[in-house]
Amino acid sequence: MKSPLIQEIDKKCQKCYPTVWFDQQLVFKFNCEDFEPEDSGASVADKKGRALGILHAAWVTENFRYAIASLYFAVFETLDVVEIME
């Protein structure tokens, strides 16, 4: 159980850093040597070199390790990123 102080801090943090949920994620199996913890934020590309998303997490199960990435278009849409035309 969280203490009231932690709950108060969480509530205040949500004003500046609100939780954002992404509904579309890429999940793919990987070997231990394929990714390192500091790879978070790296671009994920398809076989043709097209950028698909941003790597941000790993999901480790008893039998496999998975990398999780958010699709770029989903991130831009959720965070309301707009293109600035000059």
PDB file of N, CA, C and O in Angstrom:
ATOM      1  N   MET A   1       0.837  -1.172   0.000  1.00  0.00           N
ATOM      2  CA  MET A   1       0.000   0.000   0.000  1.00  0.00           C
ATOM      3  C   MET A   1       0.890   1.246   0.000  1.00  0.00           C
ATOM      4  O   MET A   1       1.859   1.329   0.754  1.00  0.00           O
ATOM      5  N   LYS A   2       0.548   2.206  -0.851  1.00  0.00           N
ATOM      6  CA  LYS A   2       1.312   3.449  -0.910  1.00  0.00           C
ATOM      7  C   LYS A   2       0.924   4.353   0.248  1.00  0.00           C
ATOM      8  O   LYS A   2      -0.223   4.366   0.694  1.00  0.00           O
ATOM      9  N   SER A   3       1.899   5.102   0.719  1.00  0.00           N
ATOM     10  CA  SER A   3       1.606   6.056   1.786  1.00  0.00           C
ATOM     11  C   SER A   3       0.868   7.253   1.196  1.00  0.00           C
ATOM     12  O   SER A   3       0.964   7.503  -0.006  1.00  0.00           O
ATOM     13  N   PRO A   4       0.126   8.005   2.031  1.00  0.00           N
ATOM     14  CA  PRO A   4      -0.565   9.201   1.537  1.00  0.00           C
ATOM     15  C   PRO A   4       0.389  10.208   0.893  1.00  0.00           C
ATOM     16  O   PRO A   4       0.015  10.890  -0.061  1.00  0.00           O
ATOM     17  N   LEU A   5       1.617  10.306   1.407  1.00  0.00           N
ATOM     18  CA  LEU A   5       2.581  11.242   0.835  1.00  0.00           C
ATOM     19  C   LEU A   5       2.934  10.846  -0.600  1.00  0.00           C
ATOM     20  O   LEU A   5       2.989  11.701  -1.484  1.00  0.00           O
ATOM     21  N   ILE A   6       3.170   9.560  -0.831  1.00  0.00           N
ATOM     22  CA  ILE A   6       3.488   9.088  -2.181  1.00  0.00           C
ATOM     23  C   ILE A   6       2.312   9.349  -3.111  1.00  0.00           C
ATOM     24  O   ILE A   6       2.509   9.778  -4.248  1.00  0.00           O
ATOM     25  N   GLN A   7       1.105   9.100  -2.649  1.00  0.00           N
ATOM     26  CA  GLN A   7      -0.076   9.351  -3.477  1.00  0.00           C
ATOM     27  C   GLN A   7      -0.198  10.835  -3.813  1.00  0.00           C
ATOM     28  O   GLN A   7      -0.574  11.188  -4.931  1.00  0.00           O
ATOM     29  N   GLU A   8       0.114  11.701  -2.860  1.00  0.00           N
ATOM     30  CA  GLU A   8       0.061  13.143  -3.100  1.00  0.00           C
ATOM     31  C   GLU A   8       1.116  13.555  -4.130  1.00  0.00           C
ATOM     32  O   GLU A   8       0.837  14.356  -5.022  1.00  0.00           O
ATOM     33  N   ILE A   9       2.317  13.009  -4.006  1.00  0.00           N
ATOM     34  CA  ILE A   9       3.384  13.307  -4.966  1.00  0.00           C
ATOM     35  C   ILE A   9       2.986  12.815  -6.355  1.00  0.00           C
ATOM     36  O   ILE A   9       3.157  13.538  -7.336  1.00  0.00           O
ATOM     37  N   ASP A  10       2.458  11.597  -6.450  1.00  0.00           N
ATOM     38  CA  ASP A  10       2.013  11.060  -7.738  1.00  0.00           C
ATOM     39  C   ASP A  10       0.963  11.964  -8.368  1.00  0.00           C
ATOM     40  O   ASP A  10       1.003  12.227  -9.570  1.00  0.00           O
ATOM     41  N   LYS A  11       0.035  12.432  -7.564  1.00  0.00           N
ATOM     42  CA  LYS A  11      -1.036  13.297  -8.061  1.00  0.00           C
ATOM     43  C   LYS A  11      -0.455  14.598  -8.612  1.00  0.00           C
ATOM     44  O   LYS A  11      -0.873  15.065  -9.672  1.00  0.00           O
ATOM     45  N   LYS A  12       0.507  15.184  -7.898  1.00  0.00           N
ATOM     46  CA  LYS A  12       1.133  16.427  -8.356  1.00  0.00           C
ATOM     47  C   LYS A  12       1.962  16.192  -9.612  1.00  0.00           C
ATOM     48  O   LYS A  12       1.971  17.034 -10.510  1.00  0.00           O
ATOM     49  N   CYS A  13       2.653  15.069  -9.688  1.00  0.00           N
ATOM     50  CA  CYS A  13       3.469  14.757 -10.869  1.00  0.00           C
ATOM     51  C   CYS A  13       2.607  14.604 -12.113  1.00  0.00           C
ATOM     52  O   CYS A  13       3.038  14.959 -13.210  1.00  0.00           O
ATOM     53  N   GLN A  14       1.407  14.085 -11.960  1.00  0.00           N
ATOM     54  CA  GLN A  14       0.527  13.886 -13.107  1.00  0.00           C
ATOM     55  C   GLN A  14       0.154  15.208 -13.771  1.00  0.00           C
ATOM     56  O   GLN A  14      -0.192  15.232 -14.952  1.00  0.00           O
ATOM     57  N   LYS A  15       0.222  16.306 -13.023  1.00  0.00           N
ATOM     58  CA  LYS A  15      -0.087  17.612 -13.612  1.00  0.00           C
ATOM     59  C   LYS A  15       0.988  18.004 -14.616  1.00  0.00           C
ATOM     60  O   LYS A  15       0.674  18.546 -15.675  1.00  0.00           O
ATOM     61  N   CYS A  16       2.248  17.737 -14.299  1.00  0.00           N
ATOM     62  CA  CYS A  16       3.362  18.097 -15.188  1.00  0.00           C
ATOM     63  C   CYS A  16       3.737  16.968 -16.136  1.00  0.00           C
ATOM     64  O   CYS A  16       4.125  17.211 -17.279  1.00  0.00           O
ATOM     65  N   TYR A  17       3.622  15.758 -15.669  1.00  0.00           N
ATOM     66  CA  TYR A  17       4.024  14.585 -16.445  1.00  0.00           C
ATOM     67  C   TYR A  17       2.883  13.572 -16.465  1.00  0.00           C
ATOM     68  O   TYR A  17       2.966  12.530 -15.815  1.00  0.00           O
ATOM     69  N   PRO A  18       1.819  13.875 -17.209  1.00  0.00           N
ATOM     70  CA  PRO A  18       0.674  12.961 -17.203  1.00  0.00           C
ATOM     71  C   PRO A  18       1.017  11.617 -17.840  1.00  0.00           C
ATOM     72  O   PRO A  18       1.839  11.539 -18.753  1.00  0.00           O
ATOM     73  N   THR A  19       0.381  10.577 -17.349  1.00  0.00           N
ATOM     74  CA  THR A  19       0.554   9.250 -17.925  1.00  0.00           C
ATOM     75  C   THR A  19      -0.146   9.212 -19.271  1.00  0.00           C
ATOM     76  O   THR A  19      -1.302   9.618 -19.391  1.00  0.00           O
ATOM     77  N   VAL A  20       0.553   8.725 -20.277  1.00  0.00           N
ATOM     78  CA  VAL A  20      -0.014   8.609 -21.613  1.00  0.00           C
ATOM     79  C   VAL A  20       0.061   7.146 -22.019  1.00  0.00           C
ATOM     80  O   VAL A  20       1.125   6.531 -21.945  1.00  0.00           O
ATOM     81  N   TRP A  21      -1.070   6.583 -22.449  1.00  0.00           N
ATOM     82  CA  TRP A  21      -1.112   5.189 -22.874  1.00  0.00           C
ATOM     83  C   TRP A  21      -1.128   5.129 -24.388  1.00  0.00           C
ATOM     84  O   TRP A  21      -1.871   5.866 -25.036  1.00  0.00           O
ATOM     85  N   PHE A  22      -0.315   4.261 -24.949  1.00  0.00           N
ATOM     86  CA  PHE A  22      -0.278   4.059 -26.388  1.00  0.00           C
ATOM     87  C   PHE A  22      -1.000   2.761 -26.701  1.00  0.00           C
ATOM     88  O   PHE A  22      -0.770   1.743 -26.048  1.00  0.00           O
ATOM     89  N   ASP A  23      -1.874   2.796 -27.700  1.00  0.00           N
ATOM     90  CA  ASP A  23      -2.669   1.608 -27.991  1.00  0.00           C
ATOM     91  C   ASP A  23      -2.052   0.709 -29.056  1.00  0.00           C
ATOM     92  O   ASP A  23      -2.554  -0.389 -29.292  1.00  0.00           O
ATOM     93  N   GLN A  24      -0.987   1.145 -29.698  1.00  0.00           N
ATOM     94  CA  GLN A  24      -0.353   0.311 -30.713  1.00  0.00           C
ATOM     95  C   GLN A  24       1.136   0.201 -30.407  1.00  0.00           C
ATOM     96  O   GLN A  24       1.847   1.204 -30.342  1.00  0.00           O
ATOM     97  N   GLN A  25       1.591  -1.025 -30.221  1.00  0.00           N
ATOM     98  CA  GLN A  25       2.985  -1.289 -29.876  1.00  0.00           C
ATOM     99  C   GLN A  25       3.536  -2.377 -30.789  1.00  0.00           C
ATOM    100  O   GLN A  25       2.796  -3.233 -31.276  1.00  0.00           O
ATOM    101  N   LEU A  26       4.834  -2.331 -31.011  1.00  0.00           N
ATOM    102  CA  LEU A  26       5.537  -3.411 -31.699  1.00  0.00           C
ATOM    103  C   LEU A  26       6.189  -4.273 -30.631  1.00  0.00           C
ATOM    104  O   LEU A  26       6.856  -3.751 -29.738  1.00  0.00           O
ATOM    105  N   VAL A  27       6.009  -5.568 -30.709  1.00  0.00           N
ATOM    106  CA  VAL A  27       6.646  -6.495 -29.771  1.00  0.00           C
ATOM    107  C   VAL A  27       7.329  -7.567 -30.606  1.00  0.00           C
ATOM    108  O   VAL A  27       6.702  -8.196 -31.458  1.00  0.00           O
ATOM    109  N   PHE A  28       8.618  -7.769 -30.355  1.00  0.00           N
ATOM    110  CA  PHE A  28       9.330  -8.781 -31.117  1.00  0.00           C
ATOM    111  C   PHE A  28      10.339  -9.493 -30.239  1.00  0.00           C
ATOM    112  O   PHE A  28      10.922  -8.911 -29.324  1.00  0.00           O
ATOM    113  N   LYS A  29      10.529 -10.775 -30.544  1.00  0.00           N
ATOM    114  CA  LYS A  29      11.443 -11.623 -29.782  1.00  0.00           C
ATOM    115  C   LYS A  29      12.881 -11.236 -30.107  1.00  0.00           C
ATOM    116  O   LYS A  29      13.202 -10.923 -31.253  1.00  0.00           O
ATOM    117  N   PHE A  30      13.742 -11.259 -29.096  1.00  0.00           N
ATOM    118  CA  PHE A  30      15.147 -10.956 -29.346  1.00  0.00           C
ATOM    119  C   PHE A  30      16.040 -11.816 -28.475  1.00  0.00           C
ATOM    120  O   PHE A  30      15.602 -12.381 -27.473  1.00  0.00           O
ATOM    121  N   ASN A  31      17.302 -11.905 -28.874  1.00  0.00           N
ATOM    122  CA  ASN A  31      18.323 -12.612 -28.103  1.00  0.00           C
ATOM    123  C   ASN A  31      18.980 -11.622 -27.153  1.00  0.00           C
ATOM    124  O   ASN A  31      18.989 -10.419 -27.415  1.00  0.00           O
ATOM    125  N   CYS A  32      19.524 -12.117 -26.066  1.00  0.00           N
ATOM    126  CA  CYS A  32      20.126 -11.250 -25.040  1.00  0.00           C
ATOM    127  C   CYS A  32      21.142 -10.275 -25.619  1.00  0.00           C
ATOM    128  O   CYS A  32      21.195  -9.118 -25.203  1.00  0.00           O
ATOM    129  N   GLU A  33      21.942 -10.728 -26.568  1.00  0.00           N
ATOM    130  CA  GLU A  33      22.999  -9.865 -27.103  1.00  0.00           C
ATOM    131  C   GLU A  33      22.487  -8.849 -28.133  1.00  0.00           C
ATOM    132  O   GLU A  33      23.247  -7.980 -28.561  1.00  0.00           O
ATOM    133  N   ASP A  34      21.219  -8.941 -28.535  1.00  0.00           N
ATOM    134  CA  ASP A  34      20.684  -8.030 -29.548  1.00  0.00           C
ATOM    135  C   ASP A  34      20.462  -6.614 -29.026  1.00  0.00           C
ATOM    136  O   ASP A  34      20.625  -5.651 -29.775  1.00  0.00           O
ATOM    137  N   PHE A  35      20.096  -6.475 -27.765  1.00  0.00           N
ATOM    138  CA  PHE A  35      19.791  -5.169 -27.198  1.00  0.00           C
ATOM    139  C   PHE A  35      20.417  -5.019 -25.826  1.00  0.00           C
ATOM    140  O   PHE A  35      20.580  -5.992 -25.090  1.00  0.00           O
ATOM    141  N   GLU A  36      20.763  -3.799 -25.494  1.00  0.00           N
ATOM    142  CA  GLU A  36      21.284  -3.441 -24.180  1.00  0.00           C
ATOM    143  C   GLU A  36      20.326  -2.433 -23.548  1.00  0.00           C
ATOM    144  O   GLU A  36      19.591  -1.760 -24.271  1.00  0.00           O
ATOM    145  N   PRO A  37      20.314  -2.308 -22.206  1.00  0.00           N
ATOM    146  CA  PRO A  37      19.412  -1.343 -21.564  1.00  0.00           C
ATOM    147  C   PRO A  37      19.560   0.084 -22.096  1.00  0.00           C
ATOM    148  O   PRO A  37      18.575   0.818 -22.168  1.00  0.00           O
ATOM    149  N   GLU A  38      20.772   0.481 -22.466  1.00  0.00           N
ATOM    150  CA  GLU A  38      20.969   1.849 -22.959  1.00  0.00           C
ATOM    151  C   GLU A  38      20.461   2.042 -24.391  1.00  0.00           C
ATOM    152  O   GLU A  38      20.567   3.146 -24.926  1.00  0.00           O
ATOM    153  N   ASP A  39      19.919   1.010 -25.021  1.00  0.00           N
ATOM    154  CA  ASP A  39      19.347   1.134 -26.365  1.00  0.00           C
ATOM    155  C   ASP A  39      17.961   1.767 -26.351  1.00  0.00           C
ATOM    156  O   ASP A  39      17.409   2.049 -27.415  1.00  0.00           O
ATOM    157  N   SER A  40      17.390   1.994 -25.186  1.00  0.00           N
ATOM    158  CA  SER A  40      16.084   2.628 -25.103  1.00  0.00           C
ATOM    159  C   SER A  40      16.131   3.972 -25.820  1.00  0.00           C
ATOM    160  O   SER A  40      17.048   4.765 -25.610  1.00  0.00           O
ATOM    161  N   GLY A  41      15.140   4.219 -26.663  1.00  0.00           N
ATOM    162  CA  GLY A  41      15.105   5.448 -27.454  1.00  0.00           C
ATOM    163  C   GLY A  41      15.627   5.260 -28.866  1.00  0.00           C
ATOM    164  O   GLY A  41      15.529   6.167 -29.692  1.00  0.00           O
ATOM    165  N   ALA A  42      16.184   4.085 -29.151  1.00  0.00           N
ATOM    166  CA  ALA A  42      16.698   3.817 -30.497  1.00  0.00           C
ATOM    167  C   ALA A  42      15.547   3.612 -31.479  1.00  0.00           C
ATOM    168  O   ALA A  42      14.459   3.179 -31.097  1.00  0.00           O
ATOM    169  N   SER A  43      15.801   3.927 -32.740  1.00  0.00           N
ATOM    170  CA  SER A  43      14.799   3.692 -33.782  1.00  0.00           C
ATOM    171  C   SER A  43      14.797   2.222 -34.174  1.00  0.00           C
ATOM    172  O   SER A  43      15.843   1.573 -34.207  1.00  0.00           O
ATOM    173  N   VAL A  44      13.622   1.711 -34.467  1.00  0.00           N
ATOM    174  CA  VAL A  44      13.452   0.351 -34.963  1.00  0.00           C
ATOM    175  C   VAL A  44      13.073   0.480 -36.434  1.00  0.00           C
ATOM    176  O   VAL A  44      12.150   1.217 -36.781  1.00  0.00           O
ATOM    177  N   ALA A  45      13.787  -0.240 -37.294  1.00  0.00           N
ATOM    178  CA  ALA A  45      13.538  -0.153 -38.733  1.00  0.00           C
ATOM    179  C   ALA A  45      13.171  -1.519 -39.297  1.00  0.00           C
ATOM    180  O   ALA A  45      13.514  -2.556 -38.729  1.00  0.00           O
ATOM    181  N   ASP A  46      12.462  -1.499 -40.436  1.00  0.00           N
ATOM    182  CA  ASP A  46      12.149  -2.759 -41.103  1.00  0.00           C
ATOM    183  C   ASP A  46      13.327  -3.167 -41.993  1.00  0.00           C
ATOM    184  O   ASP A  46      14.350  -2.482 -42.015  1.00  0.00           O
ATOM    185  N   LYS A  47      13.191  -4.266 -42.718  1.00  0.00           N
ATOM    186  CA  LYS A  47      14.296  -4.782 -43.536  1.00  0.00           C
ATOM    187  C   LYS A  47      14.694  -3.834 -44.663  1.00  0.00           C
ATOM    188  O   LYS A  47      15.810  -3.916 -45.175  1.00  0.00           O
ATOM    189  N   LYS A  48      13.797  -2.940 -45.051  1.00  0.00           N
ATOM    190  CA  LYS A  48      14.097  -1.961 -46.104  1.00  0.00           C
ATOM    191  C   LYS A  48      14.695  -0.677 -45.535  1.00  0.00           C
ATOM    192  O   LYS A  48      14.986   0.261 -46.278  1.00  0.00           O
ATOM    193  N   GLY A  49      14.877  -0.637 -44.211  1.00  0.00           N
ATOM    194  CA  GLY A  49      15.473   0.533 -43.580  1.00  0.00           C
ATOM    195  C   GLY A  49      14.497   1.638 -43.226  1.00  0.00           C
ATOM    196  O   GLY A  49      14.920   2.730 -42.848  1.00  0.00           O
ATOM    197  N   ARG A  50      13.206   1.384 -43.339  1.00  0.00           N
ATOM    198  CA  ARG A  50      12.199   2.392 -42.998  1.00  0.00           C
ATOM    199  C   ARG A  50      11.981   2.404 -41.487  1.00  0.00           C
ATOM    200  O   ARG A  50      11.766   1.363 -40.868  1.00  0.00           O
ATOM    201  N   ALA A  51      12.041   3.593 -40.913  1.00  0.00           N
ATOM    202  CA  ALA A  51      11.851   3.732 -39.462  1.00  0.00           C
ATOM    203  C   ALA A  51      10.408   3.415 -39.102  1.00  0.00           C
ATOM    204  O   ALA A  51       9.475   3.950 -39.700  1.00  0.00           O
ATOM    205  N   LEU A  52      10.235   2.542 -38.118  1.00  0.00           N
ATOM    206  CA  LEU A  52       8.900   2.129 -37.692  1.00  0.00           C
ATOM    207  C   LEU A  52       8.506   2.704 -36.341  1.00  0.00           C
ATOM    208  O   LEU A  52       7.367   3.127 -36.143  1.00  0.00           O
ATOM    209  N   GLY A  53       9.457   2.715 -35.414  1.00  0.00           N
ATOM    210  CA  GLY A  53       9.098   3.139 -34.069  1.00  0.00           C
ATOM    211  C   GLY A  53      10.309   3.366 -33.200  1.00  0.00           C
ATOM    212  O   GLY A  53      11.453   3.294 -33.650  1.00  0.00           O
ATOM    213  N   ILE A  54      10.028   3.644 -31.943  1.00  0.00           N
ATOM    214  CA  ILE A  54      11.072   3.945 -30.964  1.00  0.00           C
ATOM    215  C   ILE A  54      11.079   2.858 -29.885  1.00  0.00           C
ATOM    216  O   ILE A  54      10.055   2.576 -29.263  1.00  0.00           O
ATOM    217  N   LEU A  55      12.235   2.266 -29.682  1.00  0.00           N
ATOM    218  CA  LEU A  55      12.414   1.199 -28.692  1.00  0.00           C
ATOM    219  C   LEU A  55      12.369   1.796 -27.289  1.00  0.00           C
ATOM    220  O   LEU A  55      13.042   2.788 -27.010  1.00  0.00           O
ATOM    221  N   HIS A  56      11.579   1.193 -26.411  1.00  0.00           N
ATOM    222  CA  HIS A  56      11.491   1.783 -25.075  1.00  0.00           C
ATOM    223  C   HIS A  56      11.427   0.791 -23.925  1.00  0.00           C
ATOM    224  O   HIS A  56      11.504   1.206 -22.769  1.00  0.00           O
ATOM    225  N   ALA A  57      11.290  -0.484 -24.191  1.00  0.00           N
ATOM    226  CA  ALA A  57      11.158  -1.410 -23.061  1.00  0.00           C
ATOM    227  C   ALA A  57      11.482  -2.834 -23.494  1.00  0.00           C
ATOM    228  O   ALA A  57      11.588  -3.146 -24.680  1.00  0.00           O
ATOM    229  N   ALA A  58      11.633  -3.672 -22.492  1.00  0.00           N
ATOM    230  CA  ALA A  58      11.787  -5.110 -22.717  1.00  0.00           C
ATOM    231  C   ALA A  58      10.751  -5.823 -21.862  1.00  0.00           C
ATOM    232  O   ALA A  58      10.383  -5.357 -20.784  1.00  0.00           O
ATOM    233  N   TRP A  59      10.295  -6.941 -22.356  1.00  0.00           N
ATOM    234  CA  TRP A  59       9.361  -7.779 -21.614  1.00  0.00           C
ATOM    235  C   TRP A  59      10.015  -9.150 -21.538  1.00  0.00           C
ATOM    236  O   TRP A  59      10.218  -9.806 -22.561  1.00  0.00           O
ATOM    237  N   VAL A  60      10.342  -9.579 -20.336  1.00  0.00           N
ATOM    238  CA  VAL A  60      11.056 -10.833 -20.138  1.00  0.00           C
ATOM    239  C   VAL A  60      10.104 -11.847 -19.512  1.00  0.00           C
ATOM    240  O   VAL A  60       9.519 -11.604 -18.457  1.00  0.00           O
ATOM    241  N   THR A  61       9.964 -12.983 -20.182  1.00  0.00           N
ATOM    242  CA  THR A  61       9.146 -14.068 -19.648  1.00  0.00           C
ATOM    243  C   THR A  61      10.072 -15.223 -19.288  1.00  0.00           C
ATOM    244  O   THR A  61      11.288 -15.133 -19.460  1.00  0.00           O
ATOM    245  N   GLU A  62       9.503 -16.279 -18.801  1.00  0.00           N
ATOM    246  CA  GLU A  62      10.301 -17.441 -18.415  1.00  0.00           C
ATOM    247  C   GLU A  62      11.046 -18.035 -19.613  1.00  0.00           C
ATOM    248  O   GLU A  62      12.165 -18.525 -19.468  1.00  0.00           O
ATOM    249  N   ASN A  63      10.428 -17.992 -20.789  1.00  0.00           N
ATOM    250  CA  ASN A  63      11.006 -18.641 -21.966  1.00  0.00           C
ATOM    251  C   ASN A  63      11.608 -17.702 -23.005  1.00  0.00           C
ATOM    252  O   ASN A  63      12.492 -18.109 -23.759  1.00  0.00           O
ATOM    253  N   PHE A  64      11.151 -16.461 -23.058  1.00  0.00           N
ATOM    254  CA  PHE A  64      11.596 -15.556 -24.116  1.00  0.00           C
ATOM    255  C   PHE A  64      11.830 -14.154 -23.591  1.00  0.00           C
ATOM    256  O   PHE A  64      11.381 -13.786 -22.505  1.00  0.00           O
ATOM    257  N   ARG A  65      12.549 -13.378 -24.399  1.00  0.00           N
ATOM    258  CA  ARG A  65      12.738 -11.947 -24.150  1.00  0.00           C
ATOM    259  C   ARG A  65      12.152 -11.207 -25.348  1.00  0.00           C
ATOM    260  O   ARG A  65      12.365 -11.593 -26.498  1.00  0.00           O
ATOM    261  N   TYR A  66      11.421 -10.152 -25.064  1.00  0.00           N
ATOM    262  CA  TYR A  66      10.799  -9.369 -26.125  1.00  0.00           C
ATOM    263  C   TYR A  66      11.213  -7.910 -25.996  1.00  0.00           C
ATOM    264  O   TYR A  66      11.376  -7.394 -24.890  1.00  0.00           O
ATOM    265  N   ALA A  67      11.381  -7.255 -27.133  1.00  0.00           N
ATOM    266  CA  ALA A  67      11.604  -5.815 -27.161  1.00  0.00           C
ATOM    267  C   ALA A  67      10.262  -5.169 -27.484  1.00  0.00           C
ATOM    268  O   ALA A  67       9.466  -5.722 -28.244  1.00  0.00           O
ATOM    269  N   ILE A  68      10.016  -4.006 -26.910  1.00  0.00           N
ATOM    270  CA  ILE A  68       8.764  -3.292 -27.140  1.00  0.00           C
ATOM    271  C   ILE A  68       9.092  -1.913 -27.691  1.00  0.00           C
ATOM    272  O   ILE A  68       9.938  -1.195 -27.158  1.00  0.00           O
ATOM    273  N   ALA A  69       8.407  -1.563 -28.763  1.00  0.00           N
ATOM    274  CA  ALA A  69       8.604  -0.258 -29.394  1.00  0.00           C
ATOM    275  C   ALA A  69       7.242   0.362 -29.678  1.00  0.00           C
ATOM    276  O   ALA A  69       6.263  -0.344 -29.921  1.00  0.00           O
ATOM    277  N   SER A  70       7.194   1.667 -29.644  1.00  0.00           N
ATOM    278  CA  SER A  70       5.984   2.403 -30.012  1.00  0.00           C
ATOM    279  C   SER A  70       6.121   2.862 -31.455  1.00  0.00           C
ATOM    280  O   SER A  70       7.168   3.370 -31.855  1.00  0.00           O
ATOM    281  N   LEU A  71       5.071   2.683 -32.227  1.00  0.00           N
ATOM    282  CA  LEU A  71       5.066   3.147 -33.610  1.00  0.00           C
ATOM    283  C   LEU A  71       5.153   4.668 -33.629  1.00  0.00           C
ATOM    284  O   LEU A  71       4.482   5.342 -32.848  1.00  0.00           O
ATOM    285  N   TYR A  72       5.981   5.206 -34.520  1.00  0.00           N
ATOM    286  CA  TYR A  72       6.159   6.661 -34.559  1.00  0.00           C
ATOM    287  C   TYR A  72       4.846   7.404 -34.762  1.00  0.00           C
ATOM    288  O   TYR A  72       4.581   8.386 -34.069  1.00  0.00           O
ATOM    289  N   PHE A  73       4.018   6.950 -35.703  1.00  0.00           N
ATOM    290  CA  PHE A  73       2.784   7.694 -35.952  1.00  0.00           C
ATOM    291  C   PHE A  73       1.874   7.695 -34.728  1.00  0.00           C
ATOM    292  O   PHE A  73       1.169   8.674 -34.482  1.00  0.00           O
ATOM    293  N   ALA A  74       1.881   6.611 -33.962  1.00  0.00           N
ATOM    294  CA  ALA A  74       1.049   6.549 -32.758  1.00  0.00           C
ATOM    295  C   ALA A  74       1.569   7.498 -31.683  1.00  0.00           C
ATOM    296  O   ALA A  74       0.781   8.133 -30.982  1.00  0.00           O
ATOM    297  N   VAL A  75       2.894   7.598 -31.550  1.00  0.00           N
ATOM    298  CA  VAL A  75       3.487   8.524 -30.578  1.00  0.00           C
ATOM    299  C   VAL A  75       3.149   9.955 -30.954  1.00  0.00           C
ATOM    300  O   VAL A  75       2.709  10.736 -30.110  1.00  0.00           O
ATOM    301  N   PHE A  76       3.354  10.304 -32.226  1.00  0.00           N
ATOM    302  CA  PHE A  76       3.080  11.672 -32.672  1.00  0.00           C
ATOM    303  C   PHE A  76       1.613  12.028 -32.483  1.00  0.00           C
ATOM    304  O   PHE A  76       1.288  13.134 -32.051  1.00  0.00           O
ATOM    305  N   GLU A  77       0.729  11.093 -32.805  1.00  0.00           N
ATOM    306  CA  GLU A  77      -0.704  11.342 -32.669  1.00  0.00           C
ATOM    307  C   GLU A  77      -1.096  11.508 -31.201  1.00  0.00           C
ATOM    308  O   GLU A  77      -1.820  12.442 -30.856  1.00  0.00           O
ATOM    309  N   THR A  78      -0.626  10.617 -30.344  1.00  0.00           N
ATOM    310  CA  THR A  78      -0.981  10.659 -28.925  1.00  0.00           C
ATOM    311  C   THR A  78      -0.450  11.910 -28.241  1.00  0.00           C
ATOM    312  O   THR A  78      -1.132  12.505 -27.407  1.00  0.00           O
ATOM    313  N   LEU A  79       0.773  12.310 -28.594  1.00  0.00           N
ATOM    314  CA  LEU A  79       1.378  13.492 -27.974  1.00  0.00           C
ATOM    315  C   LEU A  79       1.028  14.778 -28.716  1.00  0.00           C
ATOM    316  O   LEU A  79       1.517  15.852 -28.365  1.00  0.00           O
ATOM    317  N   ASP A  80       0.187  14.670 -29.734  1.00  0.00           N
ATOM    318  CA  ASP A  80      -0.285  15.821 -30.507  1.00  0.00           C
ATOM    319  C   ASP A  80       0.877  16.612 -31.111  1.00  0.00           C
ATOM    320  O   ASP A  80       0.911  17.841 -31.047  1.00  0.00           O
ATOM    321  N   VAL A  81       1.827  15.879 -31.699  1.00  0.00           N
ATOM    322  CA  VAL A  81       2.966  16.515 -32.364  1.00  0.00           C
ATOM    323  C   VAL A  81       2.499  17.009 -33.727  1.00  0.00           C
ATOM    324  O   VAL A  81       1.876  16.265 -34.484  1.00  0.00           O
ATOM    325  N   VAL A  82       2.800  18.254 -34.033  1.00  0.00           N
ATOM    326  CA  VAL A  82       2.395  18.821 -35.316  1.00  0.00           C
ATOM    327  C   VAL A  82       3.627  19.226 -36.112  1.00  0.00           C
ATOM    328  O   VAL A  82       4.649  19.619 -35.550  1.00  0.00           O
ATOM    329  N   GLU A  83       3.509  19.123 -37.417  1.00  0.00           N
ATOM    330  CA  GLU A  83       4.600  19.513 -38.300  1.00  0.00           C
ATOM    331  C   GLU A  83       4.576  21.025 -38.468  1.00  0.00           C
ATOM    332  O   GLU A  83       3.520  21.613 -38.703  1.00  0.00           O
ATOM    333  N   ILE A  84       5.727  21.644 -38.348  1.00  0.00           N
ATOM    334  CA  ILE A  84       5.826  23.091 -38.527  1.00  0.00           C
ATOM    335  C   ILE A  84       6.345  23.349 -39.932  1.00  0.00           C
ATOM    336  O   ILE A  84       7.447  22.932 -40.288  1.00  0.00           O
ATOM    337  N   MET A  85       5.549  24.033 -40.713  1.00  0.00           N
ATOM    338  CA  MET A  85       5.926  24.362 -42.088  1.00  0.00           C
ATOM    339  C   MET A  85       6.499  25.771 -42.108  1.00  0.00           C
ATOM    340  O   MET A  85       5.929  26.689 -41.518  1.00  0.00           O
ATOM    341  N   GLU A  86       7.622  25.940 -42.786  1.00  0.00           N
ATOM    342  CA  GLU A  86       8.224  27.280 -42.891  1.00  0.00           C
ATOM    343  C   GLU A  86       7.910  27.900 -44.221  1.00  0.00           C
ATOM    344  O   GLU A  86       8.331  29.025 -44.493  1.00  0.00           O
TER     345      GLU A  86
END
